Amino acid sequence: MAKKTKTSKAARDFISHKISILRNEGRSPQQAIAIAHSMARELGFKVKKARKATKDKERRFAKAMKGR
């Protein structure tokens, strides 16, 4: 069985921050997630490929962003 790669806290923080910035710039949730993961990999973080955002996740994210 292949060893699973865990994403470090620093990588998760970086990705989360970049997703917020990209969403504020008007990117769709799926685009923002994919771009943020790609940026993290370019910087050398060990990150898996981004999973597709589901409609439920998109709604929860939009609701959370309204409170900011």
mmCIF file of the N, C-alpha and C atoms, coordinates in Angstrom:
data_MODEL
# 
_entry.id   MODEL 
# 
loop_
_atom_site.group_PDB 
_atom_site.id 
_atom_site.type_symbol 
_atom_site.label_atom_id 
_atom_site.label_alt_id 
_atom_site.label_comp_id 
_atom_site.label_asym_id 
_atom_site.label_entity_id 
_atom_site.label_seq_id 
_atom_site.pdbx_PDB_ins_code 
_atom_site.Cartn_x 
_atom_site.Cartn_y 
_atom_site.Cartn_z 
_atom_site.occupancy 
_atom_site.B_iso_or_equiv 
_atom_site.pdbx_formal_charge 
_atom_site.auth_seq_id 
_atom_site.auth_comp_id 
_atom_site.auth_asym_id 
_atom_site.auth_atom_id 
_atom_site.pdbx_PDB_model_num 
ATOM 1   N N  . MET A 1 1  ? 0.841   -1.179 0.000   1.00 0.00 ? 1  MET A N  1 
ATOM 2   C CA . MET A 1 1  ? 0.000   0.000  0.000   1.00 0.00 ? 1  MET A CA 1 
ATOM 3   C C  . MET A 1 1  ? 0.891   1.249  0.000   1.00 0.00 ? 1  MET A C  1 
ATOM 4   N N  . ALA A 1 2  ? 0.542   2.199  -0.838  1.00 0.00 ? 2  ALA A N  1 
ATOM 5   C CA . ALA A 1 2  ? 1.326   3.425  -0.942  1.00 0.00 ? 2  ALA A CA 1 
ATOM 6   C C  . ALA A 1 2  ? 1.143   4.293  0.299   1.00 0.00 ? 2  ALA A C  1 
ATOM 7   N N  . LYS A 1 3  ? 2.213   4.974  0.656   1.00 0.00 ? 3  LYS A N  1 
ATOM 8   C CA . LYS A 1 3  ? 2.163   5.867  1.806   1.00 0.00 ? 3  LYS A CA 1 
ATOM 9   C C  . LYS A 1 3  ? 1.365   7.118  1.448   1.00 0.00 ? 3  LYS A C  1 
ATOM 10  N N  . LYS A 1 4  ? 0.440   7.505  2.315   1.00 0.00 ? 4  LYS A N  1 
ATOM 11  C CA . LYS A 1 4  ? -0.360  8.700  2.082   1.00 0.00 ? 4  LYS A CA 1 
ATOM 12  C C  . LYS A 1 4  ? 0.450   9.939  2.432   1.00 0.00 ? 4  LYS A C  1 
ATOM 13  N N  . THR A 1 5  ? 0.332   10.967 1.621   1.00 0.00 ? 5  THR A N  1 
ATOM 14  C CA . THR A 1 5  ? 1.015   12.219 1.879   1.00 0.00 ? 5  THR A CA 1 
ATOM 15  C C  . THR A 1 5  ? 0.069   13.136 2.636   1.00 0.00 ? 5  THR A C  1 
ATOM 16  N N  . LYS A 1 6  ? 0.475   13.549 3.816   1.00 0.00 ? 6  LYS A N  1 
ATOM 17  C CA . LYS A 1 6  ? -0.328  14.502 4.576   1.00 0.00 ? 6  LYS A CA 1 
ATOM 18  C C  . LYS A 1 6  ? 0.128   15.907 4.217   1.00 0.00 ? 6  LYS A C  1 
ATOM 19  N N  . THR A 1 7  ? -0.819  16.772 4.072   1.00 0.00 ? 7  THR A N  1 
ATOM 20  C CA . THR A 1 7  ? -0.506  18.161 3.791   1.00 0.00 ? 7  THR A CA 1 
ATOM 21  C C  . THR A 1 7  ? -0.152  18.846 5.095   1.00 0.00 ? 7  THR A C  1 
ATOM 22  N N  . SER A 1 8  ? 0.964   19.557 5.105   1.00 0.00 ? 8  SER A N  1 
ATOM 23  C CA . SER A 1 8  ? 1.423   20.222 6.326   1.00 0.00 ? 8  SER A CA 1 
ATOM 24  C C  . SER A 1 8  ? 0.498   21.382 6.687   1.00 0.00 ? 8  SER A C  1 
ATOM 25  N N  . LYS A 1 9  ? 0.568   21.816 7.928   1.00 0.00 ? 9  LYS A N  1 
ATOM 26  C CA . LYS A 1 9  ? -0.241  22.952 8.382   1.00 0.00 ? 9  LYS A CA 1 
ATOM 27  C C  . LYS A 1 9  ? 0.119   24.201 7.590   1.00 0.00 ? 9  LYS A C  1 
ATOM 28  N N  . ALA A 1 10 ? 1.410   24.384 7.330   1.00 0.00 ? 10 ALA A N  1 
ATOM 29  C CA . ALA A 1 10 ? 1.848   25.554 6.560   1.00 0.00 ? 10 ALA A CA 1 
ATOM 30  C C  . ALA A 1 10 ? 1.239   25.545 5.159   1.00 0.00 ? 10 ALA A C  1 
ATOM 31  N N  . ALA A 1 11 ? 1.205   24.370 4.545   1.00 0.00 ? 11 ALA A N  1 
ATOM 32  C CA . ALA A 1 11 ? 0.621   24.256 3.209   1.00 0.00 ? 11 ALA A CA 1 
ATOM 33  C C  . ALA A 1 11 ? -0.883  24.522 3.248   1.00 0.00 ? 11 ALA A C  1 
ATOM 34  N N  . ARG A 1 12 ? -1.571  23.953 4.258   1.00 0.00 ? 12 ARG A N  1 
ATOM 35  C CA . ARG A 1 12 ? -3.019  24.184 4.384   1.00 0.00 ? 12 ARG A CA 1 
ATOM 36  C C  . ARG A 1 12 ? -3.319  25.659 4.608   1.00 0.00 ? 12 ARG A C  1 
ATOM 37  N N  . ASP A 1 13 ? -2.521  26.327 5.447   1.00 0.00 ? 13 ASP A N  1 
ATOM 38  C CA . ASP A 1 13 ? -2.707  27.760 5.697   1.00 0.00 ? 13 ASP A CA 1 
ATOM 39  C C  . ASP A 1 13 ? -2.484  28.563 4.419   1.00 0.00 ? 13 ASP A C  1 
ATOM 40  N N  . PHE A 1 14 ? -1.430  28.215 3.677   1.00 0.00 ? 14 PHE A N  1 
ATOM 41  C CA . PHE A 1 14 ? -1.124  28.901 2.421   1.00 0.00 ? 14 PHE A CA 1 
ATOM 42  C C  . PHE A 1 14 ? -2.277  28.747 1.439   1.00 0.00 ? 14 PHE A C  1 
ATOM 43  N N  . ILE A 1 15 ? -2.745  27.505 1.265   1.00 0.00 ? 15 ILE A N  1 
ATOM 44  C CA . ILE A 1 15 ? -3.825  27.226 0.320   1.00 0.00 ? 15 ILE A CA 1 
ATOM 45  C C  . ILE A 1 15 ? -5.099  27.960 0.725   1.00 0.00 ? 15 ILE A C  1 
ATOM 46  N N  . SER A 1 16 ? -5.431  27.920 2.001   1.00 0.00 ? 16 SER A N  1 
ATOM 47  C CA . SER A 1 16 ? -6.632  28.603 2.491   1.00 0.00 ? 16 SER A CA 1 
ATOM 48  C C  . SER A 1 16 ? -6.566  30.100 2.224   1.00 0.00 ? 16 SER A C  1 
ATOM 49  N N  . HIS A 1 17 ? -5.418  30.683 2.494   1.00 0.00 ? 17 HIS A N  1 
ATOM 50  C CA . HIS A 1 17 ? -5.232  32.130 2.280   1.00 0.00 ? 17 HIS A CA 1 
ATOM 51  C C  . HIS A 1 17 ? -5.366  32.467 0.796   1.00 0.00 ? 17 HIS A C  1 
ATOM 52  N N  . LYS A 1 18 ? -4.733  31.671 -0.055  1.00 0.00 ? 18 LYS A N  1 
ATOM 53  C CA . LYS A 1 18 ? -4.790  31.928 -1.499  1.00 0.00 ? 18 LYS A CA 1 
ATOM 54  C C  . LYS A 1 18 ? -6.205  31.752 -2.045  1.00 0.00 ? 18 LYS A C  1 
ATOM 55  N N  . ILE A 1 19 ? -6.936  30.753 -1.539  1.00 0.00 ? 19 ILE A N  1 
ATOM 56  C CA . ILE A 1 19 ? -8.315  30.557 -1.989  1.00 0.00 ? 19 ILE A CA 1 
ATOM 57  C C  . ILE A 1 19 ? -9.145  31.790 -1.660  1.00 0.00 ? 19 ILE A C  1 
ATOM 58  N N  . SER A 1 20 ? -8.971  32.337 -0.459  1.00 0.00 ? 20 SER A N  1 
ATOM 59  C CA . SER A 1 20 ? -9.715  33.549 -0.071  1.00 0.00 ? 20 SER A CA 1 
ATOM 60  C C  . SER A 1 20 ? -9.409  34.699 -1.011  1.00 0.00 ? 20 SER A C  1 
ATOM 61  N N  . ILE A 1 21 ? -8.139  34.885 -1.318  1.00 0.00 ? 21 ILE A N  1 
ATOM 62  C CA . ILE A 1 21 ? -7.734  35.975 -2.212  1.00 0.00 ? 21 ILE A CA 1 
ATOM 63  C C  . ILE A 1 21 ? -8.325  35.771 -3.606  1.00 0.00 ? 21 ILE A C  1 
ATOM 64  N N  . LEU A 1 22 ? -8.200  34.563 -4.127  1.00 0.00 ? 22 LEU A N  1 
ATOM 65  C CA . LEU A 1 22 ? -8.703  34.277 -5.470  1.00 0.00 ? 22 LEU A CA 1 
ATOM 66  C C  . LEU A 1 22 ? -10.222 34.413 -5.551  1.00 0.00 ? 22 LEU A C  1 
ATOM 67  N N  . ARG A 1 23 ? -10.932 34.001 -4.499  1.00 0.00 ? 23 ARG A N  1 
ATOM 68  C CA . ARG A 1 23 ? -12.391 34.153 -4.483  1.00 0.00 ? 23 ARG A CA 1 
ATOM 69  C C  . ARG A 1 23 ? -12.770 35.634 -4.455  1.00 0.00 ? 23 ARG A C  1 
ATOM 70  N N  . ASN A 1 24 ? -12.030 36.435 -3.696  1.00 0.00 ? 24 ASN A N  1 
ATOM 71  C CA . ASN A 1 24 ? -12.304 37.867 -3.643  1.00 0.00 ? 24 ASN A CA 1 
ATOM 72  C C  . ASN A 1 24 ? -12.026 38.543 -4.984  1.00 0.00 ? 24 ASN A C  1 
ATOM 73  N N  . GLU A 1 25 ? -11.146 37.950 -5.784  1.00 0.00 ? 25 GLU A N  1 
ATOM 74  C CA . GLU A 1 25 ? -10.846 38.466 -7.116  1.00 0.00 ? 25 GLU A CA 1 
ATOM 75  C C  . GLU A 1 25 ? -11.899 38.046 -8.133  1.00 0.00 ? 25 GLU A C  1 
ATOM 76  N N  . GLY A 1 26 ? -12.845 37.192 -7.706  1.00 0.00 ? 26 GLY A N  1 
ATOM 77  C CA . GLY A 1 26 ? -13.936 36.814 -8.589  1.00 0.00 ? 26 GLY A CA 1 
ATOM 78  C C  . GLY A 1 26 ? -13.815 35.443 -9.224  1.00 0.00 ? 26 GLY A C  1 
ATOM 79  N N  . ARG A 1 27 ? -12.841 34.645 -8.817  1.00 0.00 ? 27 ARG A N  1 
ATOM 80  C CA . ARG A 1 27 ? -12.702 33.292 -9.366  1.00 0.00 ? 27 ARG A CA 1 
ATOM 81  C C  . ARG A 1 27 ? -13.792 32.390 -8.790  1.00 0.00 ? 27 ARG A C  1 
ATOM 82  N N  . SER A 1 28 ? -14.162 31.375 -9.559  1.00 0.00 ? 28 SER A N  1 
ATOM 83  C CA . SER A 1 28 ? -15.135 30.401 -9.051  1.00 0.00 ? 28 SER A CA 1 
ATOM 84  C C  . SER A 1 28 ? -14.454 29.565 -7.974  1.00 0.00 ? 28 SER A C  1 
ATOM 85  N N  . PRO A 1 29 ? -15.232 28.925 -7.090  1.00 0.00 ? 29 PRO A N  1 
ATOM 86  C CA . PRO A 1 29 ? -14.618 28.094 -6.046  1.00 0.00 ? 29 PRO A CA 1 
ATOM 87  C C  . PRO A 1 29 ? -13.706 27.010 -6.610  1.00 0.00 ? 29 PRO A C  1 
ATOM 88  N N  . GLN A 1 30 ? -14.135 26.351 -7.679  1.00 0.00 ? 30 GLN A N  1 
ATOM 89  C CA . GLN A 1 30 ? -13.319 25.287 -8.256  1.00 0.00 ? 30 GLN A CA 1 
ATOM 90  C C  . GLN A 1 30 ? -12.015 25.833 -8.821  1.00 0.00 ? 30 GLN A C  1 
ATOM 91  N N  . GLN A 1 31 ? -12.077 26.967 -9.506  1.00 0.00 ? 31 GLN A N  1 
ATOM 92  C CA . GLN A 1 31 ? -10.868 27.572 -10.042 1.00 0.00 ? 31 GLN A CA 1 
ATOM 93  C C  . GLN A 1 31 ? -9.933  27.995 -8.921  1.00 0.00 ? 31 GLN A C  1 
ATOM 94  N N  . ALA A 1 32 ? -10.484 28.623 -7.891  1.00 0.00 ? 32 ALA A N  1 
ATOM 95  C CA . ALA A 1 32 ? -9.669  29.106 -6.781  1.00 0.00 ? 32 ALA A CA 1 
ATOM 96  C C  . ALA A 1 32 ? -8.948  27.951 -6.093  1.00 0.00 ? 32 ALA A C  1 
ATOM 97  N N  . ILE A 1 33 ? -9.645  26.850 -5.879  1.00 0.00 ? 33 ILE A N  1 
ATOM 98  C CA . ILE A 1 33 ? -9.044  25.689 -5.224  1.00 0.00 ? 33 ILE A CA 1 
ATOM 99  C C  . ILE A 1 33 ? -7.927  25.113 -6.085  1.00 0.00 ? 33 ILE A C  1 
ATOM 100 N N  . ALA A 1 34 ? -8.192  24.944 -7.372  1.00 0.00 ? 34 ALA A N  1 
ATOM 101 C CA . ALA A 1 34 ? -7.184  24.367 -8.273  1.00 0.00 ? 34 ALA A CA 1 
ATOM 102 C C  . ALA A 1 34 ? -5.956  25.265 -8.377  1.00 0.00 ? 34 ALA A C  1 
ATOM 103 N N  . ILE A 1 35 ? -6.164  26.561 -8.508  1.00 0.00 ? 35 ILE A N  1 
ATOM 104 C CA . ILE A 1 35 ? -5.045  27.496 -8.626  1.00 0.00 ? 35 ILE A CA 1 
ATOM 105 C C  . ILE A 1 35 ? -4.226  27.517 -7.348  1.00 0.00 ? 35 ILE A C  1 
ATOM 106 N N  . ALA A 1 36 ? -4.891  27.552 -6.200  1.00 0.00 ? 36 ALA A N  1 
ATOM 107 C CA . ALA A 1 36 ? -4.181  27.595 -4.917  1.00 0.00 ? 36 ALA A CA 1 
ATOM 108 C C  . ALA A 1 36 ? -3.339  26.339 -4.714  1.00 0.00 ? 36 ALA A C  1 
ATOM 109 N N  . HIS A 1 37 ? -3.889  25.169 -5.048  1.00 0.00 ? 37 HIS A N  1 
ATOM 110 C CA . HIS A 1 37 ? -3.119  23.927 -4.936  1.00 0.00 ? 37 HIS A CA 1 
ATOM 111 C C  . HIS A 1 37 ? -1.925  23.943 -5.886  1.00 0.00 ? 37 HIS A C  1 
ATOM 112 N N  . SER A 1 38 ? -2.136  24.442 -7.089  1.00 0.00 ? 38 SER A N  1 
ATOM 113 C CA . SER A 1 38 ? -1.055  24.524 -8.065  1.00 0.00 ? 38 SER A CA 1 
ATOM 114 C C  . SER A 1 38 ? 0.060   25.450 -7.573  1.00 0.00 ? 38 SER A C  1 
ATOM 115 N N  . MET A 1 39 ? -0.325  26.584 -7.014  1.00 0.00 ? 39 MET A N  1 
ATOM 116 C CA . MET A 1 39 ? 0.660   27.540 -6.486  1.00 0.00 ? 39 MET A CA 1 
ATOM 117 C C  . MET A 1 39 ? 1.465   26.908 -5.347  1.00 0.00 ? 39 MET A C  1 
ATOM 118 N N  . ALA A 1 40 ? 0.778   26.156 -4.495  1.00 0.00 ? 40 ALA A N  1 
ATOM 119 C CA . ALA A 1 40 ? 1.462   25.502 -3.372  1.00 0.00 ? 40 ALA A CA 1 
ATOM 120 C C  . ALA A 1 40 ? 2.480   24.484 -3.885  1.00 0.00 ? 40 ALA A C  1 
ATOM 121 N N  . ARG A 1 41 ? 2.101   23.716 -4.902  1.00 0.00 ? 41 ARG A N  1 
ATOM 122 C CA . ARG A 1 41 ? 3.042   22.740 -5.473  1.00 0.00 ? 41 ARG A CA 1 
ATOM 123 C C  . ARG A 1 41 ? 4.238   23.440 -6.098  1.00 0.00 ? 41 ARG A C  1 
ATOM 124 N N  . GLU A 1 42 ? 4.003   24.564 -6.777  1.00 0.00 ? 42 GLU A N  1 
ATOM 125 C CA . GLU A 1 42 ? 5.100   25.321 -7.387  1.00 0.00 ? 42 GLU A CA 1 
ATOM 126 C C  . GLU A 1 42 ? 6.099   25.814 -6.348  1.00 0.00 ? 42 GLU A C  1 
ATOM 127 N N  . LEU A 1 43 ? 5.610   26.111 -5.147  1.00 0.00 ? 43 LEU A N  1 
ATOM 128 C CA . LEU A 1 43 ? 6.491   26.590 -4.078  1.00 0.00 ? 43 LEU A CA 1 
ATOM 129 C C  . LEU A 1 43 ? 7.179   25.446 -3.330  1.00 0.00 ? 43 LEU A C  1 
ATOM 130 N N  . GLY A 1 44 ? 6.857   24.209 -3.701  1.00 0.00 ? 44 GLY A N  1 
ATOM 131 C CA . GLY A 1 44 ? 7.542   23.076 -3.105  1.00 0.00 ? 44 GLY A CA 1 
ATOM 132 C C  . GLY A 1 44 ? 6.789   22.358 -2.004  1.00 0.00 ? 44 GLY A C  1 
ATOM 133 N N  . PHE A 1 45 ? 5.556   22.774 -1.717  1.00 0.00 ? 45 PHE A N  1 
ATOM 134 C CA . PHE A 1 45 ? 4.754   22.054 -0.730  1.00 0.00 ? 45 PHE A CA 1 
ATOM 135 C C  . PHE A 1 45 ? 4.349   20.714 -1.320  1.00 0.00 ? 45 PHE A C  1 
ATOM 136 N N  . LYS A 1 46 ? 4.299   19.694 -0.491  1.00 0.00 ? 46 LYS A N  1 
ATOM 137 C CA . LYS A 1 46 ? 3.836   18.370 -0.914  1.00 0.00 ? 46 LYS A CA 1 
ATOM 138 C C  . LYS A 1 46 ? 2.314   18.376 -0.787  1.00 0.00 ? 46 LYS A C  1 
ATOM 139 N N  . VAL A 1 47 ? 1.648   18.562 -1.910  1.00 0.00 ? 47 VAL A N  1 
ATOM 140 C CA . VAL A 1 47 ? 0.194   18.715 -1.924  1.00 0.00 ? 47 VAL A CA 1 
ATOM 141 C C  . VAL A 1 47 ? -0.399  17.783 -2.963  1.00 0.00 ? 47 VAL A C  1 
ATOM 142 N N  . LYS A 1 48 ? -1.491  17.125 -2.605  1.00 0.00 ? 48 LYS A N  1 
ATOM 143 C CA . LYS A 1 48 ? -2.208  16.286 -3.556  1.00 0.00 ? 48 LYS A CA 1 
ATOM 144 C C  . LYS A 1 48 ? -2.923  17.176 -4.560  1.00 0.00 ? 48 LYS A C  1 
ATOM 145 N N  . LYS A 1 49 ? -3.415  16.560 -5.634  1.00 0.00 ? 49 LYS A N  1 
ATOM 146 C CA . LYS A 1 49 ? -4.234  17.302 -6.584  1.00 0.00 ? 49 LYS A CA 1 
ATOM 147 C C  . LYS A 1 49 ? -5.501  17.760 -5.887  1.00 0.00 ? 49 LYS A C  1 
ATOM 148 N N  . ALA A 1 50 ? -5.991  18.906 -6.277  1.00 0.00 ? 50 ALA A N  1 
ATOM 149 C CA . ALA A 1 50 ? -7.194  19.468 -5.666  1.00 0.00 ? 50 ALA A CA 1 
ATOM 150 C C  . ALA A 1 50 ? -8.410  18.620 -6.012  1.00 0.00 ? 50 ALA A C  1 
ATOM 151 N N  . ARG A 1 51 ? -9.284  18.436 -5.028  1.00 0.00 ? 51 ARG A N  1 
ATOM 152 C CA . ARG A 1 51 ? -10.549 17.751 -5.273  1.00 0.00 ? 51 ARG A CA 1 
ATOM 153 C C  . ARG A 1 51 ? -11.557 18.777 -5.777  1.00 0.00 ? 51 ARG A C  1 
ATOM 154 N N  . LYS A 1 52 ? -12.509 18.324 -6.548  1.00 0.00 ? 52 LYS A N  1 
ATOM 155 C CA . LYS A 1 52 ? -13.540 19.229 -7.035  1.00 0.00 ? 52 LYS A CA 1 
ATOM 156 C C  . LYS A 1 52 ? -14.428 19.671 -5.882  1.00 0.00 ? 52 LYS A C  1 
ATOM 157 N N  . ALA A 1 53 ? -14.790 20.927 -5.901  1.00 0.00 ? 53 ALA A N  1 
ATOM 158 C CA . ALA A 1 53 ? -15.706 21.447 -4.882  1.00 0.00 ? 53 ALA A CA 1 
ATOM 159 C C  . ALA A 1 53 ? -17.124 21.007 -5.232  1.00 0.00 ? 53 ALA A C  1 
ATOM 160 N N  . THR A 1 54 ? -17.834 20.541 -4.249  1.00 0.00 ? 54 THR A N  1 
ATOM 161 C CA . THR A 1 54 ? -19.223 20.167 -4.477  1.00 0.00 ? 54 THR A CA 1 
ATOM 162 C C  . THR A 1 54 ? -20.098 21.403 -4.283  1.00 0.00 ? 54 THR A C  1 
ATOM 163 N N  . LYS A 1 55 ? -21.309 21.318 -4.749  1.00 0.00 ? 55 LYS A N  1 
ATOM 164 C CA . LYS A 1 55 ? -22.231 22.451 -4.592  1.00 0.00 ? 55 LYS A CA 1 
ATOM 165 C C  . LYS A 1 55 ? -22.443 22.778 -3.113  1.00 0.00 ? 55 LYS A C  1 
ATOM 166 N N  . ASP A 1 56 ? -22.489 21.743 -2.271  1.00 0.00 ? 56 ASP A N  1 
ATOM 167 C CA . ASP A 1 56 ? -22.672 21.953 -0.840  1.00 0.00 ? 56 ASP A CA 1 
ATOM 168 C C  . ASP A 1 56 ? -21.485 22.725 -0.256  1.00 0.00 ? 56 ASP A C  1 
ATOM 169 N N  . LYS A 1 57 ? -20.276 22.340 -0.647  1.00 0.00 ? 57 LYS A N  1 
ATOM 170 C CA . LYS A 1 57 ? -19.082 23.041 -0.169  1.00 0.00 ? 57 LYS A CA 1 
ATOM 171 C C  . LYS A 1 57 ? -19.081 24.490 -0.645  1.00 0.00 ? 57 LYS A C  1 
ATOM 172 N N  . GLU A 1 58 ? -19.496 24.699 -1.917  1.00 0.00 ? 58 GLU A N  1 
ATOM 173 C CA . GLU A 1 58 ? -19.553 26.054 -2.455  1.00 0.00 ? 58 GLU A CA 1 
ATOM 174 C C  . GLU A 1 58 ? -20.520 26.920 -1.648  1.00 0.00 ? 58 GLU A C  1 
ATOM 175 N N  . ARG A 1 59 ? -21.683 26.351 -1.290  1.00 0.00 ? 59 ARG A N  1 
ATOM 176 C CA . ARG A 1 59 ? -22.672 27.112 -0.522  1.00 0.00 ? 59 ARG A CA 1 
ATOM 177 C C  . ARG A 1 59 ? -22.137 27.464 0.857   1.00 0.00 ? 59 ARG A C  1 
ATOM 178 N N  . ARG A 1 60 ? -21.496 26.480 1.521   1.00 0.00 ? 60 ARG A N  1 
ATOM 179 C CA . ARG A 1 60 ? -20.938 26.742 2.854   1.00 0.00 ? 60 ARG A CA 1 
ATOM 180 C C  . ARG A 1 60 ? -19.840 27.799 2.789   1.00 0.00 ? 60 ARG A C  1 
ATOM 181 N N  . PHE A 1 61 ? -19.009 27.743 1.743   1.00 0.00 ? 61 PHE A N  1 
ATOM 182 C CA . PHE A 1 61 ? -17.929 28.719 1.593   1.00 0.00 ? 61 PHE A CA 1 
ATOM 183 C C  . PHE A 1 61 ? -18.514 30.120 1.378   1.00 0.00 ? 61 PHE A C  1 
ATOM 184 N N  . ALA A 1 62 ? -19.512 30.210 0.513   1.00 0.00 ? 62 ALA A N  1 
ATOM 185 C CA . ALA A 1 62 ? -20.143 31.510 0.241   1.00 0.00 ? 62 ALA A CA 1 
ATOM 186 C C  . ALA A 1 62 ? -20.774 32.074 1.513   1.00 0.00 ? 62 ALA A C  1 
ATOM 187 N N  . LYS A 1 63 ? -21.411 31.217 2.304   1.00 0.00 ? 63 LYS A N  1 
ATOM 188 C CA . LYS A 1 63 ? -22.027 31.657 3.545   1.00 0.00 ? 63 LYS A CA 1 
ATOM 189 C C  . LYS A 1 63 ? -20.965 32.157 4.520   1.00 0.00 ? 63 LYS A C  1 
ATOM 190 N N  . ALA A 1 64 ? -19.839 31.439 4.602   1.00 0.00 ? 64 ALA A N  1 
ATOM 191 C CA . ALA A 1 64 ? -18.761 31.837 5.504   1.00 0.00 ? 64 ALA A CA 1 
ATOM 192 C C  . ALA A 1 64 ? -18.147 33.166 5.063   1.00 0.00 ? 64 ALA A C  1 
ATOM 193 N N  . MET A 1 65 ? -18.037 33.387 3.753   1.00 0.00 ? 65 MET A N  1 
ATOM 194 C CA . MET A 1 65 ? -17.438 34.613 3.240   1.00 0.00 ? 65 MET A CA 1 
ATOM 195 C C  . MET A 1 65 ? -18.323 35.831 3.497   1.00 0.00 ? 65 MET A C  1 
ATOM 196 N N  . LYS A 1 66 ? -19.634 35.634 3.565   1.00 0.00 ? 66 LYS A N  1 
ATOM 197 C CA . LYS A 1 66 ? -20.546 36.751 3.820   1.00 0.00 ? 66 LYS A CA 1 
ATOM 198 C C  . LYS A 1 66 ? -20.313 37.341 5.201   1.00 0.00 ? 66 LYS A C  1 
ATOM 199 N N  . GLY A 1 67 ? -19.909 36.509 6.141   1.00 0.00 ? 67 GLY A N  1 
ATOM 200 C CA . GLY A 1 67 ? -19.683 36.960 7.515   1.00 0.00 ? 67 GLY A CA 1 
ATOM 201 C C  . GLY A 1 67 ? -18.401 37.747 7.700   1.00 0.00 ? 67 GLY A C  1 
ATOM 202 N N  . ARG A 1 68 ? -17.540 37.758 6.681   1.00 0.00 ? 68 ARG A N  1 
ATOM 203 C CA . ARG A 1 68 ? -16.240 38.454 6.802   1.00 0.00 ? 68 ARG A CA 1 
ATOM 204 C C  . ARG A 1 68 ? -16.355 39.904 6.486   1.00 0.00 ? 68 ARG A C  1 
# 
